Amino acid sequence: MQSQTGRLRTPSIPTRTVLVGASLFALSTGLAQILTETPAWRFDSPVQYDSDFAVAVGLCWTLFQLAVHWQTQRERGRWLMASGAMLLLGAIQATDLLVSSGLIRDDWLLDLPLWMAVATLVHAVLRRGRERPGVAMLWRAGVLLQTVFMLCDLCQGRSIVAWSISAKDIASLAEWSELLAIESYVMAFVLAGRAASSQAVSTPRRLLATGAEARRVYERGHLFQKAIYPPLRLAFYPAVR
């Protein structure tokens, strides 16, 4: 998006729009999965294709944010880490091609360190931006879903019997949890960079945002229960001034 001065600006996207769009994306994937009658564990399934698509969308978004904030050193480093996380997710998707081509038998040992690196980078990106708790919850959801994926992938890839669940069901659950983990991280990045850059925000809006943030910090930290203003004369006593 171009501003009037010709510089890139981040589009302002409502949180509800992001959540509704992500929900519709997941539902459409499930509908396509039902209509095609293709198991989710197959490499030509809608779940696999949509996982690749989600990674591509996330990478484009982080690269766009990197271009927007290139002049700001802190933000540039932040979105460089975000782009690195999306590239690692792309590498995780690429390991499936190695398995399908027969080059490797099991990609679990490759995926484990890559997923750990992705979770670490996403956490660092969100922590640097001091995002609201709702965005941090998406990171926690992504970590939980990727843990489910890694456990299911371990059970399926290592032929470990998991109660009465068949190996194909475990493989399908692994692919679904992988897609939802990727989607959680992409949503976190979109919500983290959805507002206009600080340089483009007007002074009144910056002041309002600062006041709202101060109130949130005081409320969450229980720094006050009620406003107490001491008598003015106390300010003139020795050691109080």
Order of alpha helices (4+ residues) and beta strands (2+ residues): alpha-alpha-alpha-alpha-alpha-alpha-alpha
